[in-house]
Amino acid sequence: MHASPRAQASAIARKAMKIVAPQFRLNLQDGVHGVSHWSRVWVHGQALADTLDVNPCIPAWFAFLHDSQRFNDGRDPQHGARAADFALSLRQSGALTELDAREFEHLCEAMRLHSDGHTQAEAAIQACWDADRLDLARVGIAPLPRYLCTTHAKWQPTIVEAMRMSRRIRRRP
């Protein structure tokens, strides 16, 4: 018997941390693109997957991979493409098995384009982009509905809650 997609998405969070954290180049614990960001993107992605009826495994993998290949916390326009290449290597090695071919392509497209400001795409890709954009308050930017893709993400209570989550970050002096 196979696990439900929701159970698989939870397992992905644990598995991805074991795979991604050791190779991450930046500040894993306190950085703006580290584990606290990945965790919030995971939470947002799961909620969006529910509202859009997409496989929650897609935004789960996105959460932990999309910024995993950054060289810095500033401008790094190729980090999404590197993340997609990393995902392909994980698939080829047998580590990323929860997605079918189409879902995997959606994951890779979401990663390649997540910093480009697009709002039109397949629902799974939109869920990934919105999950990331809902965490912009961590860098002092309020998510604006015009830059979000989905009705749920554009809903003011969703934005307010996302900002509250982002601002709970404990910063070390």
N, CA, C and O of each residue as an XYZ file, in Angstrom:
692
protein
N       0.835     -1.180      0.000
C       0.000      0.000      0.000
C       0.882      1.245      0.000
O       1.823      1.338      0.788
N       0.584      2.204     -0.878
C       1.352      3.434     -0.975
C       0.861      4.461      0.031
O      -0.319      4.498      0.379
N       1.791      5.297      0.492
C       1.431      6.376      1.404
C       0.646      7.438      0.640
O       0.801      7.585     -0.573
N      -0.185      8.166      1.350
C      -0.940      9.253      0.732
C       0.031     10.349      0.290
O       1.134     10.450      0.827
N      -0.371     11.169     -0.684
C       0.506     12.279     -1.086
C       0.873     13.198      0.081
O       1.998     13.694      0.142
N      -0.061     13.430      1.006
C       0.211     14.280      2.170
C       1.306     13.651      3.042
O       2.212     14.347      3.501
N       1.222     12.327      3.271
C       2.253     11.642      4.048
C       3.588     11.665      3.311
O       4.640     11.837      3.928
N       3.543     11.493      1.994
C       4.772     11.560      1.200
C       5.397     12.949      1.299
O       6.618     13.067      1.403
N       4.581     13.997      1.269
C       5.091     15.366      1.356
C       5.796     15.593      2.697
O       6.818     16.277      2.749
N       5.262     15.030      3.768
C       5.923     15.139      5.073
C       7.244     14.391      5.079
O       8.230     14.872      5.636
N       7.267     13.230      4.471
C       8.505     12.449      4.393
C       9.552     13.173      3.542
O      10.747     13.085      3.821
N       9.105     13.885      2.511
C      10.024     14.637      1.661
C      10.762     15.685      2.482
O      11.962     15.882      2.293
N      10.070     16.354      3.381
C      10.707     17.379      4.205
C      11.885     16.786      4.975
O      12.957     17.390      5.031
N      11.695     15.634      5.554
C      12.779     14.987      6.309
C      13.901     14.529      5.378
O      15.079     14.749      5.661
N      13.536     13.901      4.284
C      14.527     13.388      3.338
C      15.304     14.543      2.702
O      16.528     14.480      2.592
N      14.607     15.582      2.290
C      15.263     16.705      1.627
C      16.265     17.390      2.552
O      17.344     17.783      2.108
N      15.923     17.537      3.817
C      16.868     18.154      4.753
C      18.166     17.357      4.830
O      19.250     17.937      4.891
N      18.062     16.052      4.827
C      19.270     15.210      4.889
C      20.119     15.353      3.632
O      21.344     15.253      3.691
N      19.473     15.585      2.507
C      20.179     15.691      1.226
C      20.693     17.106      0.982
O      21.836     17.292      0.564
N      19.856     18.092      1.242
C      20.157     19.470      0.855
C      21.060     20.175      1.859
O      22.008     20.852      1.461
N      20.787     20.030      3.137
C      21.533     20.775      4.150
C      23.050     20.582      4.057
O      23.773     21.576      4.126
N      23.568     19.368      3.907
C      25.028     19.211      3.893
C      25.742     19.915      2.742
O      26.911     20.280      2.868
N      25.051     20.107      1.627
C      25.715     20.737      0.491
C      25.394     22.233      0.348
O      25.895     22.882     -0.570
N      24.578     22.776      1.232
C      24.171     24.179      1.149
C      25.351     25.087      1.464
O      26.020     24.888      2.478
N      25.622     26.075      0.624
C      26.799     26.937      0.721
C      26.632     28.125      1.676
O      27.625     28.699      2.124
N      25.398     28.495      1.987
C      25.142     29.711      2.752
C      24.835     29.385      4.210
O      24.995     28.245      4.645
N      24.394     30.388      4.959
C      24.071     30.209      6.372
C      22.771     29.410      6.495
O      21.684     29.940      6.263
N      22.892     28.149      6.856
C      21.758     27.233      6.901
C      20.729     27.632      7.959
O      19.528     27.623      7.689
N      21.184     27.975      9.138
C      20.265     28.220     10.253
C      19.696     29.638     10.282
O      18.507     29.811     10.552
N      20.509     30.645     10.012
C      20.077     32.030     10.193
C      20.003     32.832      8.901
O      19.637     34.007      8.934
N      20.333     32.242      7.787
C      20.327     32.974      6.530
C      18.927     33.164      5.964
O      18.012     32.405      6.285
N      18.763     34.178      5.122
C      17.454     34.472      4.550
C      17.007     33.423      3.537
O      15.829     33.369      3.186
N      17.936     32.587      3.061
C      17.584     31.531      2.112
C      17.818     30.146      2.699
O      17.936     29.178      1.947
N      17.888     30.028      4.009
C      18.174     28.761      4.667
C      16.941     28.009      5.136
O      15.841     28.183      4.610
N      17.152     27.176      6.131
C      16.143     26.208      6.561
C      14.849     26.845      7.073
O      13.776     26.277      6.872
N      14.919     27.999      7.722
C      13.667     28.607      8.201
C      12.818     29.062      7.007
O      11.596     28.920      7.024
N      13.467     29.605      5.975
C      12.746     29.977      4.750
C      12.171     28.728      4.098
O      10.992     28.712      3.742
N      12.969     27.691      3.936
C      12.487     26.453      3.305
C      11.273     25.910      4.043
O      10.312     25.449      3.426
N      11.326     25.968      5.373
C      10.226     25.432      6.178
C       8.935     26.221      5.980
O       7.857     25.636      5.868
N       9.044     27.540      5.936
C       7.842     28.348      5.706
C       7.308     28.144      4.289
O       6.095     28.081      4.091
N       8.196     28.040      3.308
C       7.753     27.767      1.935
C       7.046     26.419      1.892
O       6.057     26.264      1.175
N       7.539     25.443      2.651
C       6.890     24.129      2.715
C       5.467     24.276      3.268
O       4.525     23.724      2.700
N       5.307     25.011      4.362
C       3.980     25.208      4.972
C       3.042     25.891      3.980
O       1.917     25.437      3.774
N       3.503     26.976      3.369
C       2.665     27.685      2.399
C       2.329     26.774      1.214
O       1.193     26.757      0.739
N       3.309     26.030      0.750
C       3.092     25.141     -0.395
C       2.073     24.062     -0.112
O       1.290     23.706     -0.992
N       2.068     23.535      1.099
C       1.092     22.498      1.443
C      -0.321     23.068      1.455
O      -1.257     22.433      0.970
N      -0.472     24.269      2.011
C      -1.793     24.915      2.016
C      -2.258     25.207      0.589
O      -3.425     24.990      0.262
N      -1.366     25.691     -0.250
C      -1.729     25.993     -1.635
C      -2.043     24.721     -2.414
O      -2.958     24.710     -3.237
N      -1.302     23.661     -2.165
C      -1.580     22.385     -2.841
C      -2.998     21.925     -2.519
O      -3.709     21.428     -3.392
N      -3.404     22.093     -1.265
C      -4.766     21.716     -0.868
C      -5.808     22.522     -1.625
O      -6.799     21.967     -2.099
N      -5.594     23.834     -1.742
C      -6.599     24.685     -2.380
C      -6.634     24.510     -3.892
O      -7.658     24.772     -4.523
N      -5.530     24.072     -4.476
C      -5.447     23.941     -5.938
C      -5.583     22.509     -6.429
O      -5.593     22.257     -7.634
N      -5.687     21.575     -5.499
C      -5.787     20.154     -5.847
C      -4.585     19.697     -6.682
O      -4.735     19.044     -7.715
N      -3.394     20.056     -6.205
C      -2.165     19.563     -6.833
C      -1.447     18.633     -5.865
O      -1.662     18.687     -4.655
N      -0.609     17.799     -6.408
C       0.161     16.866     -5.594
C       1.050     17.667     -4.633
O       1.904     18.429     -5.088
N       0.869     17.513     -3.320
C       1.653     18.291     -2.365
C       3.140     17.955     -2.395
O       3.946     18.677     -1.808
N       3.510     16.882     -3.065
C       4.931     16.535     -3.170
C       5.686     17.525     -4.052
O       6.888     17.718     -3.871
N       4.999     18.151     -5.001
C       5.670     19.122     -5.876
C       6.126     20.334     -5.070
O       7.319     20.641     -5.079
N       5.221     21.044     -4.365
C       5.707     22.175     -3.572
C       6.595     21.753     -2.398
O       7.381     22.561     -1.902
N       6.480     20.502     -1.949
C       7.374     20.029     -0.881
C       8.818     19.990     -1.384
O       9.718     20.522     -0.735
N       9.035     19.364     -2.531
C      10.397     19.342     -3.095
C      10.855     20.754     -3.441
O      12.007     21.113     -3.195
N       9.966     21.549     -4.008
C      10.312     22.928     -4.348
C      10.830     23.671     -3.122
O      11.853     24.352     -3.200
N      10.143     23.547     -2.003
C      10.498     24.283     -0.795
C      11.959     24.078     -0.415
O      12.644     25.028     -0.035
N      12.432     22.852     -0.515
C      13.783     22.537     -0.055
C      14.843     22.632     -1.135
O      16.036     22.635     -0.832
N      14.426     22.709     -2.390
C      15.399     22.755     -3.483
C      15.561     24.126     -4.134
O      16.645     24.438     -4.626
N      14.515     24.952     -4.153
C      14.518     26.140     -5.014
C      15.669     27.108     -4.747
O      16.157     27.733     -5.689
N      16.114     27.253     -3.518
C      17.238     28.140     -3.194
C      18.485     27.360     -2.783
O      19.467     27.955     -2.338
N      18.456     26.071     -2.925
C      19.540     25.218     -2.413
C      20.867     25.382     -3.149
O      21.913     24.988     -2.632
N      20.833     25.954     -4.339
C      22.066     26.079     -5.123
C      22.537     27.524     -5.268
O      23.267     27.860     -6.200
N      22.116     28.358     -4.349
C      22.554     29.758     -4.364
C      24.038     29.851     -4.017
O      24.565     29.090     -3.206
N      24.689     30.817     -4.668
C      26.080     31.122     -4.346
C      26.170     32.260     -3.342
O      27.199     32.436     -2.689
N      25.082     33.045     -3.215
C      25.057     34.149     -2.262
C      23.597     34.493     -1.957
O      22.678     33.967     -2.584
N      23.406     35.376     -0.992
C      22.056     35.797     -0.617
C      21.562     36.981     -1.423
O      20.421     37.410     -1.254
N      22.401     37.519     -2.297
C      22.012     38.653     -3.118
C      21.582     38.208     -4.508
O      20.898     37.197     -4.668
N      21.986     38.965     -5.494
C      21.627     38.666     -6.882
C      22.371     37.424     -7.352
O      23.601     37.379     -7.352
N      21.611     36.433     -7.744
C      22.165     35.163     -8.235
C      21.178     34.614     -9.261
O      20.449     33.665     -8.974
N      21.149     35.211    -10.463
C      20.086     34.901    -11.427
C      20.051     33.459    -11.921
O      19.027     33.033    -12.456
N      21.107     32.706    -11.766
C      21.128     31.328    -12.255
C      20.832     30.284    -11.177
O      20.904     29.084    -11.443
N      20.498     30.736     -9.955
C      20.309     29.751     -8.890
C      19.129     28.829     -9.143
O      19.166     27.665     -8.744
N      18.088     29.317     -9.793
C      16.936     28.471    -10.108
C      17.278     27.394    -11.114
O      16.843     26.251    -10.974
N      18.053     27.747    -12.125
C      18.489     26.753    -13.117
C      19.396     25.710    -12.464
O      19.296     24.519    -12.757
N      20.281     26.170    -11.577
C      21.142     25.207    -10.867
C      20.309     24.287     -9.979
O      20.610     23.100     -9.859
N      19.260     24.833     -9.356
C      18.379     24.012     -8.521
C      17.680     22.951     -9.366
O      17.557     21.805     -8.934
N      17.221     23.315    -10.566
C      16.590     22.341    -11.462
C      17.584     21.259    -11.868
O      17.225     20.084    -11.934
N      18.826     21.641    -12.140
C      19.862     20.651    -12.470
C      20.131     19.728    -11.285
O      20.330     18.527    -11.464
N      20.136     20.292    -10.072
C      20.330     19.493     -8.871
C      19.180     18.492     -8.708
O      19.401     17.332     -8.360
N      17.960     18.952     -8.961
C      16.796     18.058     -8.892
C      16.941     16.912     -9.888
O      16.629     15.765     -9.569
N      17.408     17.218    -11.081
C      17.623     16.168    -12.080
C      18.651     15.156    -11.597
O      18.476     13.954    -11.798
N      19.712     15.622    -10.967
C      20.707     14.682    -10.441
C      20.114     13.827     -9.322
O      20.448     12.648     -9.199
N      19.240     14.413     -8.510
C      18.585     13.647     -7.444
C      17.642     12.598     -8.039
O      17.544     11.486     -7.520
N      16.966     12.941     -9.099
C      16.074     11.984     -9.766
C      16.874     10.847    -10.381
O      16.495      9.681    -10.267
N      17.974     11.184    -11.030
C      18.806     10.172    -11.668
C      19.452      9.237    -10.656
O      19.692      8.067    -10.954
N      19.737      9.749     -9.456
C      20.349      8.917     -8.416
C      19.322      8.100     -7.639
O      19.692      7.261     -6.818
N      18.034      8.338     -7.891
C      16.983      7.603     -7.201
C      16.523      8.223     -5.904
O      15.765      7.601     -5.162
N      16.964      9.442     -5.609
C      16.570     10.103     -4.361
C      15.226     10.818     -4.485
O      14.505     10.947     -3.496
N      14.884     11.280     -5.680
C      13.647     12.024     -5.887
C      12.725     11.153     -6.743
O      12.798     11.159     -7.972
N      11.863     10.412     -6.063
C      11.041      9.400     -6.748
C       9.541      9.640     -6.638
O       8.759      8.899     -7.233
N       9.127     10.643     -5.902
C       7.709     10.817     -5.584
C       6.878     11.455     -6.706
O       5.651     11.490     -6.613
N       7.518     11.950     -7.743
C       6.811     12.673     -8.798
C       6.837     11.894    -10.103
O       7.833     11.250    -10.435
N       5.723     11.958    -10.845
C       5.750     11.366    -12.186
C       6.479     12.343    -13.115
O       6.886     13.421    -12.681
N       6.643     11.977    -14.375
C       7.444     12.782    -15.310
C       6.894     14.199    -15.473
O       7.659     15.163    -15.489
N       5.594     14.327    -15.592
C       4.990     15.654    -15.772
C       5.146     16.502    -14.504
O       5.475     17.685    -14.581
N       4.912     15.899    -13.358
C       5.071     16.621    -12.095
C       6.522     17.060    -11.902
O       6.789     18.160    -11.418
N       7.447     16.196    -12.282
C       8.857     16.548    -12.156
C       9.199     17.728    -13.057
O       9.951     18.614    -12.652
N       8.658     17.753    -14.269
C       8.903     18.889    -15.166
C       8.300     20.168    -14.589
O       8.893     21.239    -14.717
N       7.135     20.073    -13.957
C       6.550     21.253    -13.300
C       7.466     21.748    -12.182
O       7.683     22.951    -12.044
N       7.998     20.833    -11.394
C       8.931     21.207    -10.328
C      10.124     21.956    -10.915
O      10.494     23.024    -10.427
N      10.721     21.394    -11.957
C      11.907     22.017    -12.546
C      11.592     23.381    -13.146
O      12.375     24.318    -12.996
N      10.462     23.501    -13.819
C      10.078     24.798    -14.383
C       9.831     25.814    -13.268
O      10.231     26.973    -13.381
N       9.181     25.385    -12.206
C       8.942     26.289    -11.077
C      10.266     26.797    -10.511
O      10.388     27.979    -10.188
N      11.246     25.924    -10.390
C      12.541     26.349     -9.853
C      13.280     27.260    -10.828
O      13.828     28.288    -10.429
N      13.293     26.884    -12.105
C      14.010     27.694    -13.097
C      13.488     29.125    -13.150
O      14.267     30.060    -13.335
N      12.178     29.307    -12.989
C      11.553     30.612    -13.206
C      11.075     31.318    -11.935
O      10.442     32.370    -12.024
N      11.363     30.763    -10.759
C      10.729     31.300     -9.547
C      11.132     32.729     -9.199
O      10.412     33.391     -8.452
N      12.227     33.216     -9.698
C      12.658     34.585     -9.388
C      12.365     35.570    -10.512
O      12.776     36.728    -10.438
N      11.667     35.132    -11.542
C      11.463     35.965    -12.724
C      10.174     36.783    -12.718
O       9.947     37.561    -13.644
N       9.329     36.631    -11.706
C       8.127     37.444    -11.589
C       6.918     36.973    -12.372
O       5.924     37.694    -12.461
N       6.981     35.780    -12.942
C       5.835     35.264    -13.693
C       4.661     34.973    -12.761
O       4.850     34.697    -11.576
N       3.447     35.038    -13.311
C       2.258     34.679    -12.540
C       1.357     33.700    -13.286
O       0.387     33.201    -12.716
N       1.659     33.420    -14.543
C       0.833     32.505    -15.334
C       1.584     31.197    -15.562
O       2.700     31.192    -16.082
N       0.960     30.093    -15.167
C       1.564     28.772    -15.345
C       0.553     27.724    -14.884
O      -0.555     28.053    -14.461
N       0.951     26.475    -14.975
C       0.159     25.377    -14.426
C      -0.039     25.602    -12.925
O       0.771     26.269    -12.282
N      -1.105     25.050    -12.379
C      -1.440     25.253    -10.959
C      -0.310     24.826    -10.030
O      -0.034     25.514     -9.047
N       0.343     23.717    -10.316
C       1.423     23.242     -9.441
C       2.582     24.232     -9.406
O       3.196     24.442     -8.360
N       2.872     24.832    -10.540
C       3.952     25.816    -10.623
C       3.549     27.083     -9.874
O       4.357     27.668     -9.153
N       2.309     27.500    -10.047
C       1.816     28.678     -9.322
C       1.884     28.456     -7.814
O       2.239     29.367     -7.066
N       1.549     27.257     -7.369
C       1.620     26.952     -5.932
C       3.042     27.143     -5.423
O       3.249     27.694     -4.342
N       4.010     26.692     -6.191
C       5.412     26.835     -5.791
C       5.819     28.301     -5.742
O       6.409     28.752     -4.761
N       5.507     29.040     -6.788
C       5.885     30.455     -6.822
C       5.244     31.227     -5.686
O       5.908     32.025     -5.025
N       3.950     30.997     -5.450
C       3.274     31.718     -4.373
C       3.802     31.320     -3.003
O       3.907     32.163     -2.112
N       4.132     30.054     -2.827
C       4.674     29.607     -1.536
C       5.947     30.373     -1.202
O       6.158     30.759     -0.053
N       6.791     30.593     -2.200
C       8.033     31.344     -2.007
C       7.737     32.826     -1.790
O       8.291     33.435     -0.874
N       6.886     33.408     -2.606
C       6.599     34.846     -2.524
C       5.877     35.221     -1.237
O       6.012     36.349     -0.762
N       5.121     34.302     -0.673
C       4.438     34.588      0.592
C       5.428     34.769      1.737
O       5.053     35.256      2.803
N       6.687     34.384      1.532
C       7.692     34.533      2.591
C       8.606     35.741      2.368
O       9.690     35.804      2.948
N       8.197     36.674      1.558
C       9.026     37.852      1.288
C       9.207     38.766      2.503
O      10.176     39.523      2.557
N       8.314     38.713      3.455
C       8.443     39.588      4.626
C       9.730     39.306      5.399
O      10.183     40.156      6.166
N      10.315     38.151      5.215
C      11.575     37.830      5.899
C      12.692     38.785      5.486
O      13.669     38.956      6.215
N      12.544     39.415      4.301
C      13.523     40.395      3.830
C      12.914     41.795      3.757
O      13.421     42.663      3.046
N      11.822     42.010      4.496
C      11.221     43.326      4.609
C      10.317     43.728      3.456
O      10.037     44.914      3.281
N       9.855     42.768      2.667
C       8.971     43.063      1.542
C       7.607     42.433      1.802
O       7.507     41.226      2.021
N       6.570     43.243      1.778
C       5.214     42.715      1.933
C       4.780     42.082      0.609
O       4.893     42.722     -0.437
N       4.292     40.850      0.630
C       3.785     40.243     -0.610
C       2.596     41.043     -1.144
O       1.651     41.336     -0.411
N       2.657     41.383     -2.406
C       1.577     42.146     -3.034
C       0.741     41.228     -3.922
O       1.299     40.443     -4.689
N      -0.585     41.315     -3.832
C      -1.449     40.431     -4.619
C      -1.139     40.427     -6.113
O      -1.272     39.387     -6.758
N      -0.732     41.558     -6.675
C      -0.484     41.585     -8.125
C       0.703     40.720     -8.539
O       0.831     40.376     -9.714
N       1.572     40.363     -7.597
C       2.712     39.498     -7.900
C       2.474     38.050     -7.506
O       3.348     37.199     -7.670
N       1.283     37.778     -6.985
C       0.914     36.423     -6.604
C       0.040     35.823     -7.696
O      -0.546     36.549     -8.500
N      -0.046     34.506     -7.725
C      -0.717     33.804     -8.820
C      -2.110     33.316     -8.467
O      -3.017     33.372     -9.298
N      -2.289     32.843     -7.255
C      -3.496     32.109     -6.894
C      -4.438     32.928     -6.019
O      -4.014     33.834     -5.302
N      -5.708     32.595     -6.092
C      -6.717     33.280     -5.286
C      -6.404     33.155     -3.804
O      -6.513     34.134     -3.066
N      -6.017     31.966     -3.358
C      -5.719     31.755     -1.938
C      -4.557     32.631     -1.478
O      -4.626     33.232     -0.405
N      -3.505     32.709     -2.266
C      -2.344     33.517     -1.873
C      -2.673     35.002     -1.864
O      -2.144     35.746     -1.038
N      -3.537     35.445     -2.769
C      -3.905     36.856     -2.860
C      -4.863     37.289     -1.750
O      -5.034     38.484     -1.511
N      -5.482     36.332     -1.078
C      -6.451     36.610     -0.026
C      -5.742     37.308      1.129
O      -4.746     36.793      1.637
N      -6.229     38.457      1.547
C      -5.543     39.266      2.557
C      -5.216     38.500      3.844
O      -4.110     38.656      4.360
N      -6.128     37.680      4.386
C      -5.761     36.929      5.592
C      -4.578     35.966      5.357
O      -3.793     35.728      6.275
N      -4.448     35.422      4.163
C      -3.300     34.564      3.858
C      -2.017     35.378      3.900
O      -1.022     34.942      4.478
N      -2.034     36.553      3.293
C      -0.854     37.420      3.276
C      -0.479     37.858      4.694
O       0.694     37.843      5.067
N      -1.476     38.245      5.471
C      -1.219     38.683      6.848
C      -0.599     37.556      7.668
O       0.364     37.782      8.401
N      -1.134     36.366      7.553
C      -0.584     35.226      8.295
C       0.832     34.891      7.819
O       1.702     34.584      8.633
N       1.061     34.949      6.526
C       2.401     34.680      5.993
C       3.403     35.704      6.527
O       4.524     35.347      6.889
N       3.006     36.963      6.575
C       3.895     37.990      7.105
C       4.171     37.771      8.590
O       5.292     37.973      9.057
N       3.154     37.360      9.320
C       3.345     37.066     10.746
C       4.351     35.934     10.917
O       5.235     36.007     11.770
N       4.216     34.896     10.109
C       5.152     33.770     10.181
C       6.574     34.220      9.858
O       7.519     33.826     10.542
N       6.729     35.030      8.836
C       8.053     35.492      8.415
C       8.721     36.354      9.474
O       9.937     36.295      9.655
N       7.945     37.133     10.152
C       8.504     38.067     11.137
C       8.833     37.410     12.464
O       9.443     38.041     13.326
N       8.444     36.162     12.646
C       8.782     35.449     13.876
C      10.215     34.940     13.876
O      10.630     34.255     14.811
N      10.965     35.265     12.851
C      12.342     34.790     12.728
C      13.169     35.347     13.882
O      13.122     36.542     14.172
N      13.913     34.483     14.523
C      14.837     34.919     15.566
C      16.168     35.213     14.898
O      16.785     34.315     14.324
N      16.603     36.417     14.964
C      17.900     36.820     14.396
C      18.937     36.876     15.517
O      18.683     37.406     16.599
N      20.081     36.329     15.234
C      21.181     36.428     16.203
C      21.938     37.718     15.946
O      22.129     38.114     14.797
N      22.376     38.385     17.033
C      23.137     39.654     16.861
C      24.486     39.420     16.224
O      25.242     40.368     16.011
